């Protein structure tokens, strides 16, 4: 039933939040000290705390799990380099598309900032606004990356968590036998974390309701800001969808054509089945069996290549996610009246690349890494609710592009490894 659909529930929660904010923003909820308003704040803070509680272990163990899924040192040495190079290159191209849009399009700037930030920006933000040099920014990032793993987990240092997870995952692959019980332990921990995340997401409509109520009140009832905000949100959504589709329909097929000798039109036809599954499920992990079968039956890719490239890509190759997170962070910064320098914008995009690496292949999981990007520029975490209202439709498109990128990666690695040519 549609009423059990989480996307539908989120939409209803957002609508009710707007309605309650508009109806009672000048009445029962007008006084910040009133019991009614305190209940709204309680619901909001409880939901955000639950999300924040899971972010560190989810990214840490998910990324380790993705790396150890390689499971074979020989494969890592033979095709690991070209696979990672491909993933990095396509994600970098997606980031460049986002930068072009931010510097030359940014349609939402035709309207004023919606909500001026009312709380002090935390000093622990990852990017120092006084840093006017890319060298200083990189120095800050390195100091956060090269830190004790326990300290990174405790302090929610996302970039430190990602760095340690990559190092530990690679060390496990190289140092431990494939039969090691530690591999099974990591898989079991990931299963537990995903189950807890599913429980938290069941309360997503309530959290969205509370956050939207508070946000609507802050917008100001009767001040005409609501129409401007909805217009900005629509413009942002259309821009992200356009950029993601351009990356998926033009950039990636051209890469397959030049480096994989595969006609773009025929390629899209051959991989249509996994793309449809990815679009409908918004989960690259759930699409993995279909992608593996397509690589074998439609593209003729060696199974030793697809079994390495596709599972790794389901965790590490997130072109659409990196693009979305970066553009979304700049969009939210403008809505909250936070001025970003050119250096800070580049830093946001860099951190989007890093955070997308550890995003689990399940619906709306990119919101975990999104917290890292928001913290980078001091945007309140409650701003995630703005994205969650429209995130699921955008998630379907970018998941399909992520899966497409994984399959094309397998195609290219298969060719450069010297295997028999993929079917034309």
N, C-alpha and C positions, 0 to 999 in steps of 0.2 A: 504493500500500500504506500501511497505517496506520503502519508503522514508519518511513516517510519523512516522516510528518506532523510538523511542528515542534512543534505543541502537544502531541502525544503524547510526543515526545522530551523536552520540558521537564518533563512530568508524571513520566516515568520517572526523569529526572535528579533531580528533587526527592525522589521516593520513595527512590532509592538514597542520596541525601545524608542523609536522615533515618535510614535503616537503618545506614549506616556510622557516623554520629555516635552513635547509640544503642549499637551493638555495640562500638565501639572508643574511645568517649569516656573510658572508665576504663582503657583499655589503651594501645595503640600511639599513640593521639592525645592521651593525657592530658598528656604533657610538651610544653609549647609550643616547646621547643628540639629536639624530635625531628625526624628527617629527614622522617617521614611527615607530620607537621603542617606543616612548612615547605613541602612540596610542595603541600598543600591551599591554604596562603596564597599560594603562587606562582600557582596557577591562578586564584584569586580576584582577586588584584591585577592579573594580566595581562588578564583579561576586563574588569574595571572600567576599566582604563586604556584599553583599546580603545574602550569606549563613550565615555569622556571625550574621547578623541582626536577623535571625529567630531562631538561635540555643537555646538561653535562654528561650524564651516563649514556643517554641515547646517542649523541654524536660520537663519544669515545668508543663504545662497544660496536656501534654500527659500522664505523670506519675500519676498526680492526677486523670485524667479521668480513667486510668486503675484500680486504687485502688478503686474509688467510684463505679466502675461497679460491685463490690462485692454486694453492695446494700442491704445487709442483715447482721445485727450484729450477729444473731444466727449462720449463716453459717461461719462467720469470726471466731467465738469462737470454733465451732465444728471442722471445717476442715481447717481453715486458717493456723494453725501451721504446720500441716503435708504437706500442699501444698507448703508453703514457704520453708520448710526443703527440700523437693524434688527438687524444683527449684534451691535452693542454691547448693545442692549436685551435681546435674548433671552439672551445670555451673562450679563448682569447678573441676570436672573430666575433662571437656573440657579444662580448663585452665592448668591443669597438663599435658595433652597431648601437648598443645602448648609449655609449658616449656621444656618438653623432646625434642621436635623438635628444639627449640632455642639453647639448650645447647649441643645437640649431633648430629644434622643433619646440619642445617643452610647452605645449598649448595651455597648460593649467596656469601659467604665469600671467595670463591675461586678466586674472582675477586676484584680488588681494588675499593675503594669508587668512585662513579661517579662524584658527585658535592660536592666540599668542601663548607660548608656554608659560605656565604659572608657577612652576617649581624650579628650584635651582638645578642647573645641569650638573650632574654628578662629576666630581673631580676624577673619578676612575674611568671616565670615558676614554676610549682607546686612542682617539686622535686628538692631540692637543691643538685647540684652535689657534694657538700662537705659532704653530709650526708652519713656516712659509717656505720650507725647503723639503723636497722629496727625500733627501738624505736623512733629515731629522725624522720624517715620518717612518721611513724604513727602519731607522734605528729604534724607534718606539715599537714597531711591529716585531722586530727581532728580539727585543728584550722581553716581549710578551710570549713569543714563540718558544724561546729557549729557556724554559722554566721547569721546575719540578712538577711531575705529573699530578701528584697529590695536591700540591698547591694550586695548580691550574683547575682541577676539579672543584676544590673547595671554594675558590674565588670566582668561579664561573668565567675563567679566562679561556674563551672559546678558541682563540687562535693557538694558545698553548695546548689545549686539549687535542686539537686537530694535529698539531706537530707531533706530540707524543704518541698519538694513536698510529700515525703513519710509521714512525720509527719502530714502535713495539710490534706492529703488524708485520713489517718487513723482517724484523729480527726473528719473529716466530716462524715465518716461512723458511728463512735461511738456516735457522739453528735447530728446529725441532723436526722429528720424523712425522710423516703424514698420519701415523696412527696415534699421535700424542693426544692424551685425554684433554689437554688444555684447549685444543681446537673445539672439541665438543662442548666444553664449559662455556666458551665465548658464544657459541650458537645458542646454548640454553639461556644465557643471560640476555641475549638479544630478544629471544622469544618472550621472556618475562617482561622486559621493558616495553615491547610492542603491545603486550596485553594490557599493561597498566596505562599506556598511552591511549588505547582504545577506550578504556574506562573513562579517562579524563575527557576524551572527545565527545563522549555521550552527554557531558554537561556543557558542551560548546554553545548550544542555543541560549542557555541561561546566562553564561558569561557574556555572550554577544549582546543579549538584552540589556544587562546591567551597564556594560561599557557604552553602548549606544545611547542609553538614557542619559548618562553623565555627559557624553559628548554633545548631545543635542542641547542640553541645558547650557553648556559652555558656548555653544554657537550663538546663543541669544535668541530667545523667542521673539518673533515679530520683527527681527532686524533684517530680514531678506537674505540672510546668509545661506539658508538651506538650499535654495535653488542654485546658487553659485557653487556650493559644495558638490551637489549632485552632478552638475555640469563638469566640474573638474574631475570627479571620479569616473564619469563616462569617458572623458577625453583620455585619462590615464589608461583605462581599460582598453580602449581602441588602439592606443599607441603600442601597448605591450603586445596585444594580439597581432598587430600588423608586423612588428619587428620579429616576433617569434615565427610567424608564418613565412616571412621573407627568408629567415634563416633556414627554415625547414624545407621550403619549396624551391629556393634558389641556391643558397650557399652550399648546403650539404649535398644536394644532387650534383652540383658542379664539381665539388671535391671528389665525389664518387666517379664522375666522368673523367676527370683529369688523372686521378691516381688509382682508380680501380677499373678503368675501361668499361664502365657500365653506363648505358644510355639512361639519362634522367627519367624519361617517360616510362621506359620499361622497368626501371628500378622501382619507381613509385607504385607501379602496378603489381610487381612481384612481392613487395613488402606491405601491401595494403592491409592484409589480415592482421599482423601484429599492430599496425598503426591504429586500426579500428578498435582492437582490444585495449590498447593503451589509452585511447581517447575516451572509451566508455568506462574504464576502471580507474583512471588517474593513478595507476600504479605500475611502475616499470618492473617491480619485482613480480607482480602477478602476470605480467606479459611475458616474462622470461621464457617459460616453456614454449609459447607460440613463436617467439623470436628464434629460439634454438631450432625448432622444426622448420621454420621458413629458411633459415640459413642452410639447412641440410637439403631440403627438398626443392626449393625454388632457386637458390643461388649456388648450390654445389660447393659450399665452403667446408673445408676440412673440420671435422668435429673437434679435433684437438685445439683448433683456433677458436671456434665459437664457444667452446666450453671454458675458455680462458677469458676471452675479450668481453663476452656478454655479461657474465656475472659481475666482473669488475666494473663494467660500464654502468650497471644498475645502481652502483653506489657512488662511483667517482665521476662519471660523465654526465653532467647536468647542465648542458648549455642553456636550455630554456629557464632553468631555475636561477642560474647566475644572472642572466639577463633581467629576469623579473625582479629579483631581490635588489639589484643595483638601481634600476629605474624607480622601483617602489620606495627605496630609502630616500632618494633625492626628492621625489614627489611628497612624501610625508614630511620631510624637513621643510619644504616650502609651506605646506599647510600649517605647520606649527611655528612658522616665522623664524626658523633657524637658518641663518645665513651660512652658506657653504662656499669656501674658497675653491679655486681650481684644484689646488693640491688636495684638499679634503675630498672633492668629488672623485678624483683619481684613486684616492685611498679607499673610498667606499666601494668602488668597483673592484679593487684588488681584494678587499675582504669578502666581497660577494663571491668571487672565484673560490676563495678558501672555504667559505662556509658551505657552498654548494657541494663540495667534495663529500662531506659527511652526511648529506641528507638521505634518510632512509627512503627506499623505493615504495612509498605508500602514500595514499591521498593526504594532501595538506601537510605533509611532513616537512616541507620547505620552511614552514613557519618557525621551526626550531632554529635553523640557521639564520632566519631573518632577525632573530633577537640579537645575534652578534653584530649584524650590520647596523641595527638601530642603536645599540650601545656605542658603536663607533663614533656616532655624531651626537649622542645625548638626546635622542628622540625617545619619549616615554614609551614603554612597552605596550601600554594600552592602545597605542596607534595600530597595533596588529589587528585589532578588531575592525578597523576601517578596511583592511585588506581582506579579512576573512569573509566579509559580506559579499565580495566579488571574486574571492580567490578560487573557488571551485571551478567556475567556468574557465578561468584562465589556466587552471591546473590541468584541465583536460588537454588543452592545446599544447602546453609546454611538455607534458608527459609524452605525448605522441612524438614530438620533436626529439626529446631525449632518447627514446627508443630507436627512432630513425638513425640518430647519430651513432648509437651502439652497433646497429646492424652494418652501417657503412664502415665503421671502424673494423669490424670483423672481415668485411670484404677487402679492405685495403691491406690489413695485416696478412690475410690469406695470400694475396698476390705477392707481397714483398718477402714473405717467408719462402717463396719458391714452390708452393703447392700447385697442383693442377689448377688451371684457370677456372674461375667461377662460371657457372652457366650464364650464357648471354640471353 
